[in-house]
Amino acid sequence: MSRIHDALKRAEQERATSAGTYVEPVFQQPPAFPQPEEQRENIPSPPSPQRSSALAMPTMASGLNYESLLARCPQTEWSPDPRTMLFFQGDDSRVGAEEFRTLRNRLYQIREKMPLKRLLVTSALPKEGKSFVAANLAQVMVRQHGRRALVIDADLRNPGMHRHFGAVQSPGLAEYLLAECDEFAALQRGPMENLFFMPAGRAVPSAPELLANGRLKLFLQRVEPLFDWIIMDTSPVIPVSDATLVAGCCDGILMVVRSNATPSDLARRAREEFPDKLLLGVVLNGASREHARSKYYYGEAVNSQP
């Protein structure tokens, strides 16, 4: 092939010389012959521009790890309510503490049979203790060595969990759903190791639309690898539809009912709002000490309040 190339070049030179001028010709490179398959496998192909860009600029999802979470989410001052937060004082004998340990064990038993990390805690009506259960369940989870938990106040209509923790209310979930802040700005880290909290943020009039805009699902997908448990508290089921929206992002649901308070027909009605496969059990809140020692329903008793 090189001899043909030289012959063409000499012929072009001779024609140019006879005309009195010479211009260096430009020839296209001859097509490469196909190489055997075993040779082609050893030749690295150059990266495409898109691939090079992706390697040079990692996505936010790839950069979101536990170290970056700790660095950008510094420990803040909380003032946990000693009447309702059972595990911040380190007193393992407090009323209700053992029931939460039993509930934790039940959830780990369920986890052996099905994927379970995103947990929804709700109730039929207000004032039944769902926030109390969600917050203390997250605390008892991180009492196990190396376990990390994130508790989210997804009750955008009547935020209240920040008062249990003694934490600030915003920025939080509402601001994140409104795209006013990123994940790091919406999360808080308090005095209990490995326990993180996302408050509800400021009260908003368009809670269902915000919860359904897709950003909640995106947030959970991004932070899920960082935690062993994600526990979400929502609005009550009967008055509004928010809990059913959040349930679509969760692996399982715990229903909280209040002893001698929740009407049985409303409890059944609330339970029917969720698919059978998601409902894990019922937590009976506010039971007497004697009642808490017995087995009932298909869940666990918590003999404290609110």
C-alpha positions as CSV (number, residue, x, y, z in Angstrom):
1,M,0.0,0.0,0.0
2,S,2.9,2.4,0.7
3,R,4.4,1.8,-2.8
4,I,1.1,2.8,-4.4
5,H,1.1,5.9,-2.2
6,D,4.7,6.9,-3.3
7,A,3.9,6.3,-7.0
8,L,0.9,8.6,-6.8
9,K,2.9,11.3,-5.1
10,R,5.7,11.1,-7.7
11,A,3.2,11.4,-10.5
12,E,1.6,14.4,-8.8
13,Q,5.0,16.0,-8.4
14,E,5.9,15.5,-12.1
15,R,2.6,17.1,-13.2
16,A,3.1,20.0,-10.9
17,T,6.7,20.5,-12.0
18,S,5.7,20.6,-15.7
19,A,3.2,23.3,-14.8
20,G,5.8,25.3,-12.9
21,T,4.3,24.8,-9.4
22,Y,4.3,22.2,-6.8
23,V,1.7,21.7,-4.0
24,E,2.2,19.0,-1.3
25,P,-0.8,16.7,-1.9
26,V,-3.1,15.5,0.9
27,F,-4.1,11.9,0.6
28,Q,-6.7,10.2,2.7
29,Q,-5.4,7.4,4.8
30,P,-6.2,4.0,3.3
31,P,-8.9,2.1,5.2
32,A,-7.6,-0.2,7.8
33,F,-8.1,-3.9,7.2
34,P,-10.3,-5.6,9.8
35,Q,-8.3,-7.1,12.6
36,P,-8.8,-10.5,14.1
37,E,-11.3,-10.6,17.0
38,E,-8.6,-11.6,19.5
39,Q,-6.4,-8.6,18.6
40,R,-9.3,-6.1,18.8
41,E,-10.1,-7.2,22.4
42,N,-6.6,-6.0,23.5
43,I,-6.9,-2.5,22.0
44,P,-8.6,-0.1,24.4
45,S,-11.2,2.1,22.7
46,P,-10.9,5.8,23.4
47,P,-13.6,7.1,25.8
48,S,-16.5,9.0,24.3
49,P,-16.8,12.7,25.3
50,Q,-19.9,11.9,27.4
51,R,-18.1,9.1,29.3
52,S,-15.1,11.3,30.0
53,S,-17.3,14.1,31.3
54,A,-19.1,11.6,33.6
55,L,-15.8,10.4,35.0
56,A,-14.5,13.8,35.5
57,M,-17.6,15.2,37.2
58,P,-19.2,12.6,39.5
59,T,-22.9,12.9,40.1
60,M,-24.3,14.1,43.4
61,A,-25.6,10.6,44.1
62,S,-22.1,9.1,43.8
63,G,-20.8,11.8,46.1
64,L,-23.4,11.3,48.8
65,N,-21.7,9.1,51.4
66,Y,-21.7,8.9,55.1
67,E,-18.5,10.8,55.5
68,S,-19.9,13.7,53.5
69,L,-23.1,13.5,55.5
70,L,-21.2,13.9,58.7
71,A,-19.1,16.7,57.3
72,R,-22.0,18.7,56.0
73,C,-24.5,17.9,58.8
74,P,-22.7,19.0,62.0
75,Q,-24.1,18.1,65.4
76,T,-26.6,20.6,66.6
77,E,-28.1,21.4,70.0
78,W,-31.2,19.5,70.9
79,S,-33.3,19.7,74.0
80,P,-35.2,16.4,74.0
81,D,-38.4,16.3,76.0
82,P,-37.7,14.0,78.9
83,R,-41.4,13.1,79.3
84,T,-41.6,11.5,75.8
85,M,-38.1,10.7,74.6
86,L,-37.1,7.5,76.4
87,F,-33.6,6.9,75.4
88,F,-31.6,10.1,75.6
89,Q,-31.1,9.9,79.3
90,G,-29.5,6.5,79.2
91,D,-32.0,5.0,81.7
92,D,-32.9,1.6,80.4
93,S,-35.5,1.0,83.0
94,R,-37.9,3.8,81.9
95,V,-41.5,2.8,81.4
96,G,-42.0,1.8,77.7
97,A,-38.3,1.2,76.9
98,E,-38.6,-2.5,77.0
99,E,-41.6,-2.5,74.8
100,F,-39.7,-0.6,72.2
101,R,-36.9,-3.1,72.3
102,T,-39.4,-5.8,71.7
103,L,-40.9,-3.9,68.8
104,R,-37.4,-3.5,67.4
105,N,-36.8,-7.3,67.6
106,R,-40.1,-8.0,65.9
107,L,-39.2,-5.7,63.0
108,Y,-35.8,-7.5,62.6
109,Q,-37.7,-10.8,62.5
110,I,-39.9,-9.5,59.7
111,R,-36.8,-8.1,57.9
112,E,-35.5,-11.7,57.6
113,K,-38.5,-12.5,55.4
114,M,-38.9,-9.4,53.3
115,P,-37.0,-6.2,52.4
116,L,-37.6,-3.7,55.1
117,K,-35.9,-0.4,55.6
118,R,-38.4,2.4,54.9
119,L,-41.0,2.3,57.7
120,L,-44.1,4.4,57.8
121,V,-45.7,5.1,61.2
122,T,-49.2,6.6,61.2
123,S,-52.6,6.5,63.0
124,A,-56.3,6.9,62.2
125,L,-56.7,10.1,64.1
126,P,-54.6,12.9,65.7
127,K,-53.3,12.6,69.3
128,E,-52.8,8.8,69.2
129,G,-49.0,8.9,69.7
130,K,-47.6,8.2,66.2
131,S,-44.9,10.8,66.5
132,F,-44.0,9.4,70.0
133,V,-43.7,5.9,68.5
134,A,-41.7,7.0,65.5
135,A,-39.2,9.0,67.4
136,N,-38.6,6.4,70.1
137,L,-38.4,3.6,67.6
138,A,-35.6,5.5,65.8
139,Q,-33.8,6.0,69.1
140,V,-33.9,2.3,70.1
141,M,-32.7,1.3,66.6
142,V,-29.4,3.3,67.0
143,R,-28.9,1.9,70.5
144,Q,-27.6,-1.2,68.7
145,H,-23.9,-0.7,67.8
146,G,-23.2,0.7,64.4
147,R,-26.9,1.0,63.4
148,R,-27.9,4.3,61.7
149,A,-31.4,5.7,61.6
150,L,-33.1,8.6,60.0
151,V,-36.5,9.8,61.3
152,I,-38.5,12.1,59.0
153,D,-41.4,14.2,60.1
154,A,-43.6,14.0,57.0
155,D,-46.6,15.6,58.7
156,L,-46.5,18.8,56.7
157,R,-49.9,19.9,57.9
158,N,-49.3,19.9,61.6
159,P,-45.5,19.5,62.2
160,G,-44.7,18.4,65.8
161,M,-41.8,16.0,66.0
162,H,-39.2,18.7,66.3
163,R,-40.8,19.6,69.7
164,H,-40.1,16.0,70.9
165,F,-36.5,16.3,69.9
166,G,-36.1,19.9,71.0
167,A,-34.8,20.7,67.5
168,V,-35.5,23.5,65.1
169,Q,-38.5,23.1,62.7
170,S,-36.9,24.3,59.5
171,P,-35.3,23.9,57.0
172,G,-36.8,20.5,56.5
173,L,-38.9,18.3,54.3
174,A,-41.1,21.1,53.0
175,E,-38.1,23.2,51.9
176,Y,-36.5,20.2,50.2
177,L,-39.7,19.3,48.4
178,L,-39.9,23.0,47.3
179,A,-36.3,22.7,46.0
180,E,-35.3,25.5,48.3
181,C,-32.5,23.4,49.9
182,D,-30.5,20.2,49.4
183,E,-30.5,17.1,51.5
184,F,-27.7,18.2,53.8
185,A,-29.4,21.5,54.7
186,A,-32.6,19.7,55.6
187,L,-31.1,17.1,57.9
188,Q,-30.1,17.5,61.5
189,R,-27.8,15.5,63.8
190,G,-28.3,15.6,67.5
191,P,-26.5,14.3,70.6
192,M,-27.4,10.6,70.0
193,E,-24.8,8.9,67.8
194,N,-26.0,7.8,64.4
195,L,-29.5,9.3,64.8
196,F,-30.5,11.8,62.1
197,F,-33.6,13.9,61.9
198,M,-35.4,15.6,59.0
199,P,-38.1,18.0,60.4
200,A,-41.2,18.8,58.5
201,G,-40.1,22.4,57.8
202,R,-42.6,25.2,57.6
203,A,-46.3,24.5,57.3
204,V,-47.5,24.5,53.7
205,P,-51.0,24.6,52.3
206,S,-50.2,22.2,49.4
207,A,-49.0,19.2,51.3
208,P,-50.5,16.5,49.0
209,E,-49.0,18.1,45.9
210,L,-45.6,18.4,47.5
211,L,-45.5,14.8,48.7
212,A,-46.5,13.6,45.2
213,N,-44.1,15.8,43.2
214,G,-41.4,13.1,43.0
215,R,-38.7,14.7,45.2
216,L,-39.6,12.6,48.3
217,K,-39.0,9.4,46.3
218,L,-35.7,10.9,44.9
219,F,-34.6,11.8,48.4
220,L,-35.2,8.4,49.8
221,Q,-33.4,6.7,47.0
222,R,-30.4,8.9,47.5
223,V,-30.1,8.6,51.3
224,E,-31.3,5.0,51.7
225,P,-27.7,3.5,51.4
226,L,-26.6,5.6,54.3
227,F,-29.0,4.3,56.9
228,D,-30.2,1.0,58.3
229,W,-33.6,2.3,59.0
230,I,-35.7,5.3,57.7
231,I,-38.7,5.9,59.9
232,M,-41.4,8.3,58.6
233,D,-44.2,10.0,60.6
234,T,-47.1,11.2,58.6
235,S,-50.5,13.0,59.0
236,P,-53.4,10.8,60.4
237,V,-55.1,8.7,57.8
238,I,-58.8,9.5,58.3
239,P,-58.8,13.3,58.0
240,V,-56.4,13.6,55.0
241,S,-54.7,11.6,52.2
242,D,-51.1,12.4,52.9
243,A,-50.3,9.0,54.6
244,T,-51.4,7.0,51.6
245,L,-49.1,9.1,49.4
246,V,-46.1,8.5,51.6
247,A,-46.9,4.8,51.9
248,G,-46.1,4.4,48.2
249,C,-42.4,5.1,49.1
250,C,-42.2,2.7,52.0
251,D,-41.6,-1.0,52.6
252,G,-43.9,-1.4,55.6
253,I,-46.5,0.4,57.8
254,L,-47.1,0.4,61.5
255,M,-50.5,1.6,62.7
256,V,-50.7,3.3,66.1
257,V,-53.9,3.1,68.0
258,R,-54.6,4.6,71.4
259,S,-55.8,2.4,74.2
260,N,-59.4,3.1,75.2
261,A,-59.5,6.0,72.8
262,T,-59.4,5.0,69.1
263,P,-62.8,4.0,67.8
264,S,-62.5,0.5,66.4
265,D,-64.5,1.3,63.2
266,L,-62.1,4.2,62.4
267,A,-59.1,2.0,63.1
268,R,-60.4,-0.6,60.6
269,R,-61.2,2.1,58.1
270,A,-57.7,3.5,58.4
271,R,-56.2,0.1,58.0
272,E,-58.2,-0.5,54.7
273,E,-56.4,2.5,53.2
274,F,-53.2,0.4,52.8
275,P,-52.4,-2.8,50.9
276,D,-52.2,-5.9,53.1
277,K,-48.6,-6.6,52.1
278,L,-47.5,-3.3,53.5
279,L,-49.2,-3.5,56.9
280,L,-46.8,-4.9,59.4
281,G,-48.8,-4.6,62.6
282,V,-50.5,-2.4,65.2
283,V,-48.9,-0.6,68.1
284,L,-51.2,0.0,71.0
285,N,-50.2,3.2,72.7
286,G,-51.1,4.3,76.2
287,A,-51.8,0.9,77.6
288,S,-51.6,0.2,81.3
289,R,-48.6,-1.6,82.7
290,E,-50.5,-4.8,83.3
291,H,-52.0,-4.7,79.8
292,A,-48.6,-4.2,78.2
293,R,-47.4,-7.5,79.5
294,S,-50.1,-9.4,77.6
295,K,-50.2,-10.2,73.9
296,Y,-53.0,-8.7,71.8
297,Y,-53.7,-7.6,68.3
298,Y,-50.9,-8.6,66.0
299,G,-48.5,-5.8,67.1
300,E,-46.9,-4.5,70.2
301,A,-47.9,-2.5,73.2
302,V,-46.3,0.7,74.3
303,N,-47.4,1.7,77.8
304,S,-46.4,5.3,77.7
305,Q,-47.5,8.4,75.9
306,P,-48.4,10.9,74.4
